[in-house]
Amino acid sequence: MISISDLFIGNAYADGAAAAPQGSDIMQFLPLIGLVAVFYFLILRPQQKRAKEQKAMIEALQKGDEVVTLGGVLGKVTKVTDDNIAIEIADNVVVQVQKAAVQNVLPKGTIKSL
């Protein structure tokens, strides 16, 4: 049976009397390697995928798209520049927003159905 002190305090070996167990160095790093792998697959990889999808959506914006901004404003894109877009949110009401502020592109005709 292993005592709790054996888990936290390593065994002391005398010089030449008994050798340390083989492979113990690799076994100590396995939990750390496993933790890094879990962190990568559960957090970093999905976040990179979402960022890539968001960038592709922003680059594909064009005149006539219906969008929702991060502030919740719905509108139709009337002009696209390098960093900004013009969104018509009501008749003859156009606002300028940054492309990064676009949260989602809606299917055509969504605004009229609301």
Biotite code that builds the C-alpha atoms (Angstrom):
import biotite.structure as struc

atoms = struc.array([
    struc.Atom([0.000, 0.000, 0.000], chain_id="A", res_id=1, res_name="MET", atom_name="CA", element="C"),
    struc.Atom([1.277, 3.472, -0.884], chain_id="A", res_id=2, res_name="ILE", atom_name="CA", element="C"),
    struc.Atom([1.221, 6.073, 1.822], chain_id="A", res_id=3, res_name="SER", atom_name="CA", element="C"),
    struc.Atom([0.429, 9.720, 1.196], chain_id="A", res_id=4, res_name="ILE", atom_name="CA", element="C"),
    struc.Atom([3.969, 10.767, 2.082], chain_id="A", res_id=5, res_name="SER", atom_name="CA", element="C"),
    struc.Atom([5.306, 8.516, -0.715], chain_id="A", res_id=6, res_name="ASP", atom_name="CA", element="C"),
    struc.Atom([3.258, 10.486, -3.230], chain_id="A", res_id=7, res_name="LEU", atom_name="CA", element="C"),
    struc.Atom([4.718, 13.854, -2.236], chain_id="A", res_id=8, res_name="PHE", atom_name="CA", element="C"),
    struc.Atom([8.207, 12.913, -1.088], chain_id="A", res_id=9, res_name="ILE", atom_name="CA", element="C"),
    struc.Atom([10.439, 10.927, -3.407], chain_id="A", res_id=10, res_name="GLY", atom_name="CA", element="C"),
    struc.Atom([12.555, 8.045, -2.167], chain_id="A", res_id=11, res_name="ASN", atom_name="CA", element="C"),
    struc.Atom([16.188, 8.833, -1.375], chain_id="A", res_id=12, res_name="ALA", atom_name="CA", element="C"),
    struc.Atom([18.649, 6.402, -2.868], chain_id="A", res_id=13, res_name="TYR", atom_name="CA", element="C"),
    struc.Atom([22.219, 6.022, -1.653], chain_id="A", res_id=14, res_name="ALA", atom_name="CA", element="C"),
    struc.Atom([25.040, 6.206, -4.172], chain_id="A", res_id=15, res_name="ASP", atom_name="CA", element="C"),
    struc.Atom([25.506, 2.766, -5.645], chain_id="A", res_id=16, res_name="GLY", atom_name="CA", element="C"),
    struc.Atom([23.343, 0.990, -3.072], chain_id="A", res_id=17, res_name="ALA", atom_name="CA", element="C"),
    struc.Atom([20.209, 0.921, -5.194], chain_id="A", res_id=18, res_name="ALA", atom_name="CA", element="C"),
    struc.Atom([19.492, 2.502, -8.558], chain_id="A", res_id=19, res_name="ALA", atom_name="CA", element="C"),
    struc.Atom([16.513, 4.762, -9.187], chain_id="A", res_id=20, res_name="ALA", atom_name="CA", element="C"),
    struc.Atom([13.667, 3.150, -11.120], chain_id="A", res_id=21, res_name="PRO", atom_name="CA", element="C"),
    struc.Atom([14.137, 3.326, -14.890], chain_id="A", res_id=22, res_name="GLN", atom_name="CA", element="C"),
    struc.Atom([11.731, 5.443, -16.939], chain_id="A", res_id=23, res_name="GLY", atom_name="CA", element="C"),
    struc.Atom([10.648, 7.572, -14.000], chain_id="A", res_id=24, res_name="SER", atom_name="CA", element="C"),
    struc.Atom([11.660, 10.808, -15.762], chain_id="A", res_id=25, res_name="ASP", atom_name="CA", element="C"),
    struc.Atom([9.282, 10.195, -18.668], chain_id="A", res_id=26, res_name="ILE", atom_name="CA", element="C"),
    struc.Atom([6.479, 9.081, -16.374], chain_id="A", res_id=27, res_name="MET", atom_name="CA", element="C"),
    struc.Atom([6.704, 12.360, -14.469], chain_id="A", res_id=28, res_name="GLN", atom_name="CA", element="C"),
    struc.Atom([6.102, 14.381, -17.644], chain_id="A", res_id=29, res_name="PHE", atom_name="CA", element="C"),
    struc.Atom([3.199, 12.320, -19.021], chain_id="A", res_id=30, res_name="LEU", atom_name="CA", element="C"),
    struc.Atom([0.498, 14.149, -17.002], chain_id="A", res_id=31, res_name="PRO", atom_name="CA", element="C"),
    struc.Atom([1.910, 17.501, -18.118], chain_id="A", res_id=32, res_name="LEU", atom_name="CA", element="C"),
    struc.Atom([1.988, 16.400, -21.760], chain_id="A", res_id=33, res_name="ILE", atom_name="CA", element="C"),
    struc.Atom([-1.578, 15.106, -21.433], chain_id="A", res_id=34, res_name="GLY", atom_name="CA", element="C"),
    struc.Atom([-2.726, 18.397, -19.932], chain_id="A", res_id=35, res_name="LEU", atom_name="CA", element="C"),
    struc.Atom([-1.156, 20.374, -22.788], chain_id="A", res_id=36, res_name="VAL", atom_name="CA", element="C"),
    struc.Atom([-2.847, 18.081, -25.346], chain_id="A", res_id=37, res_name="ALA", atom_name="CA", element="C"),
    struc.Atom([-6.258, 18.492, -23.698], chain_id="A", res_id=38, res_name="VAL", atom_name="CA", element="C"),
    struc.Atom([-5.788, 22.275, -23.505], chain_id="A", res_id=39, res_name="PHE", atom_name="CA", element="C"),
    struc.Atom([-4.900, 22.387, -27.211], chain_id="A", res_id=40, res_name="TYR", atom_name="CA", element="C"),
    struc.Atom([-7.806, 20.251, -28.453], chain_id="A", res_id=41, res_name="PHE", atom_name="CA", element="C"),
    struc.Atom([-10.491, 21.714, -26.174], chain_id="A", res_id=42, res_name="LEU", atom_name="CA", element="C"),
    struc.Atom([-9.546, 25.398, -26.154], chain_id="A", res_id=43, res_name="ILE", atom_name="CA", element="C"),
    struc.Atom([-6.974, 26.543, -28.712], chain_id="A", res_id=44, res_name="LEU", atom_name="CA", element="C"),
    struc.Atom([-8.011, 24.554, -31.780], chain_id="A", res_id=45, res_name="ARG", atom_name="CA", element="C"),
    struc.Atom([-11.748, 25.469, -31.665], chain_id="A", res_id=46, res_name="PRO", atom_name="CA", element="C"),
    struc.Atom([-10.854, 29.113, -31.045], chain_id="A", res_id=47, res_name="GLN", atom_name="CA", element="C"),
    struc.Atom([-8.552, 29.171, -34.073], chain_id="A", res_id=48, res_name="GLN", atom_name="CA", element="C"),
    struc.Atom([-11.287, 27.574, -36.176], chain_id="A", res_id=49, res_name="LYS", atom_name="CA", element="C"),
    struc.Atom([-13.853, 30.207, -35.122], chain_id="A", res_id=50, res_name="ARG", atom_name="CA", element="C"),
    struc.Atom([-11.378, 33.015, -35.836], chain_id="A", res_id=51, res_name="ALA", atom_name="CA", element="C"),
    struc.Atom([-10.718, 31.637, -39.318], chain_id="A", res_id=52, res_name="LYS", atom_name="CA", element="C"),
    struc.Atom([-14.461, 31.380, -40.044], chain_id="A", res_id=53, res_name="GLU", atom_name="CA", element="C"),
    struc.Atom([-15.062, 34.952, -38.794], chain_id="A", res_id=54, res_name="GLN", atom_name="CA", element="C"),
    struc.Atom([-12.240, 36.300, -40.966], chain_id="A", res_id=55, res_name="LYS", atom_name="CA", element="C"),
    struc.Atom([-13.599, 34.514, -44.042], chain_id="A", res_id=56, res_name="ALA", atom_name="CA", element="C"),
    struc.Atom([-17.103, 35.871, -43.353], chain_id="A", res_id=57, res_name="MET", atom_name="CA", element="C"),
    struc.Atom([-15.811, 39.448, -43.039], chain_id="A", res_id=58, res_name="ILE", atom_name="CA", element="C"),
    struc.Atom([-13.757, 39.183, -46.228], chain_id="A", res_id=59, res_name="GLU", atom_name="CA", element="C"),
    struc.Atom([-16.804, 37.851, -48.121], chain_id="A", res_id=60, res_name="ALA", atom_name="CA", element="C"),
    struc.Atom([-19.056, 40.813, -47.187], chain_id="A", res_id=61, res_name="LEU", atom_name="CA", element="C"),
    struc.Atom([-20.589, 42.505, -50.191], chain_id="A", res_id=62, res_name="GLN", atom_name="CA", element="C"),
    struc.Atom([-23.249, 45.051, -51.048], chain_id="A", res_id=63, res_name="LYS", atom_name="CA", element="C"),
    struc.Atom([-26.764, 43.741, -50.386], chain_id="A", res_id=64, res_name="GLY", atom_name="CA", element="C"),
    struc.Atom([-25.851, 41.358, -47.531], chain_id="A", res_id=65, res_name="ASP", atom_name="CA", element="C"),
    struc.Atom([-28.019, 41.537, -44.430], chain_id="A", res_id=66, res_name="GLU", atom_name="CA", element="C"),
    struc.Atom([-25.949, 41.591, -41.251], chain_id="A", res_id=67, res_name="VAL", atom_name="CA", element="C"),
    struc.Atom([-26.159, 41.787, -37.472], chain_id="A", res_id=68, res_name="VAL", atom_name="CA", element="C"),
    struc.Atom([-23.519, 43.799, -35.621], chain_id="A", res_id=69, res_name="THR", atom_name="CA", element="C"),
    struc.Atom([-22.075, 43.042, -32.205], chain_id="A", res_id=70, res_name="LEU", atom_name="CA", element="C"),
    struc.Atom([-24.363, 45.748, -30.805], chain_id="A", res_id=71, res_name="GLY", atom_name="CA", element="C"),
    struc.Atom([-27.427, 43.954, -32.173], chain_id="A", res_id=72, res_name="GLY", atom_name="CA", element="C"),
    struc.Atom([-28.133, 46.348, -35.038], chain_id="A", res_id=73, res_name="VAL", atom_name="CA", element="C"),
    struc.Atom([-29.699, 44.698, -38.104], chain_id="A", res_id=74, res_name="LEU", atom_name="CA", element="C"),
    struc.Atom([-29.206, 46.237, -41.500], chain_id="A", res_id=75, res_name="GLY", atom_name="CA", element="C"),
    struc.Atom([-28.393, 45.865, -45.155], chain_id="A", res_id=76, res_name="LYS", atom_name="CA", element="C"),
    struc.Atom([-24.871, 46.539, -46.418], chain_id="A", res_id=77, res_name="VAL", atom_name="CA", element="C"),
    struc.Atom([-24.833, 49.437, -48.884], chain_id="A", res_id=78, res_name="THR", atom_name="CA", element="C"),
    struc.Atom([-21.101, 50.092, -49.234], chain_id="A", res_id=79, res_name="LYS", atom_name="CA", element="C"),
    struc.Atom([-17.955, 48.097, -48.456], chain_id="A", res_id=80, res_name="VAL", atom_name="CA", element="C"),
    struc.Atom([-14.518, 49.678, -47.988], chain_id="A", res_id=81, res_name="THR", atom_name="CA", element="C"),
    struc.Atom([-11.243, 48.256, -46.697], chain_id="A", res_id=82, res_name="ASP", atom_name="CA", element="C"),
    struc.Atom([-11.969, 48.613, -42.980], chain_id="A", res_id=83, res_name="ASP", atom_name="CA", element="C"),
    struc.Atom([-15.576, 49.840, -42.775], chain_id="A", res_id=84, res_name="ASN", atom_name="CA", element="C"),
    struc.Atom([-19.002, 49.078, -44.165], chain_id="A", res_id=85, res_name="ILE", atom_name="CA", element="C"),
    struc.Atom([-22.087, 51.263, -44.520], chain_id="A", res_id=86, res_name="ALA", atom_name="CA", element="C"),
    struc.Atom([-25.260, 49.650, -43.192], chain_id="A", res_id=87, res_name="ILE", atom_name="CA", element="C"),
    struc.Atom([-28.746, 50.915, -43.947], chain_id="A", res_id=88, res_name="GLU", atom_name="CA", element="C"),
    struc.Atom([-30.723, 50.301, -40.749], chain_id="A", res_id=89, res_name="ILE", atom_name="CA", element="C"),
    struc.Atom([-33.918, 52.124, -41.816], chain_id="A", res_id=90, res_name="ALA", atom_name="CA", element="C"),
    struc.Atom([-35.143, 54.062, -44.826], chain_id="A", res_id=91, res_name="ASP", atom_name="CA", element="C"),
    struc.Atom([-32.498, 56.715, -45.592], chain_id="A", res_id=92, res_name="ASN", atom_name="CA", element="C"),
    struc.Atom([-30.598, 55.970, -42.340], chain_id="A", res_id=93, res_name="VAL", atom_name="CA", element="C"),
    struc.Atom([-27.068, 54.715, -43.021], chain_id="A", res_id=94, res_name="VAL", atom_name="CA", element="C"),
    struc.Atom([-24.424, 54.086, -40.373], chain_id="A", res_id=95, res_name="VAL", atom_name="CA", element="C"),
    struc.Atom([-20.744, 53.331, -40.770], chain_id="A", res_id=96, res_name="GLN", atom_name="CA", element="C"),
    struc.Atom([-19.325, 50.434, -38.745], chain_id="A", res_id=97, res_name="VAL", atom_name="CA", element="C"),
    struc.Atom([-16.043, 48.575, -38.726], chain_id="A", res_id=98, res_name="GLN", atom_name="CA", element="C"),
    struc.Atom([-16.015, 45.227, -40.476], chain_id="A", res_id=99, res_name="LYS", atom_name="CA", element="C"),
    struc.Atom([-14.905, 43.571, -37.227], chain_id="A", res_id=100, res_name="ALA", atom_name="CA", element="C"),
    struc.Atom([-18.199, 44.681, -35.640], chain_id="A", res_id=101, res_name="ALA", atom_name="CA", element="C"),
    struc.Atom([-20.183, 42.331, -37.879], chain_id="A", res_id=102, res_name="VAL", atom_name="CA", element="C"),
    struc.Atom([-21.291, 39.336, -35.860], chain_id="A", res_id=103, res_name="GLN", atom_name="CA", element="C"),
    struc.Atom([-23.341, 37.398, -38.381], chain_id="A", res_id=104, res_name="ASN", atom_name="CA", element="C"),
    struc.Atom([-24.509, 37.477, -41.985], chain_id="A", res_id=105, res_name="VAL", atom_name="CA", element="C"),
    struc.Atom([-28.220, 36.727, -42.291], chain_id="A", res_id=106, res_name="LEU", atom_name="CA", element="C"),
    struc.Atom([-29.989, 34.992, -45.178], chain_id="A", res_id=107, res_name="PRO", atom_name="CA", element="C"),
    struc.Atom([-31.465, 37.362, -47.765], chain_id="A", res_id=108, res_name="LYS", atom_name="CA", element="C"),
    struc.Atom([-34.967, 38.578, -46.886], chain_id="A", res_id=109, res_name="GLY", atom_name="CA", element="C"),
    struc.Atom([-34.609, 38.131, -43.133], chain_id="A", res_id=110, res_name="THR", atom_name="CA", element="C"),
    struc.Atom([-35.033, 41.808, -42.296], chain_id="A", res_id=111, res_name="ILE", atom_name="CA", element="C"),
    struc.Atom([-38.259, 42.105, -44.330], chain_id="A", res_id=112, res_name="LYS", atom_name="CA", element="C"),
    struc.Atom([-39.750, 39.096, -42.522], chain_id="A", res_id=113, res_name="SER", atom_name="CA", element="C"),
    struc.Atom([-39.226, 40.802, -39.160], chain_id="A", res_id=114, res_name="LEU", atom_name="CA", element="C"),
])
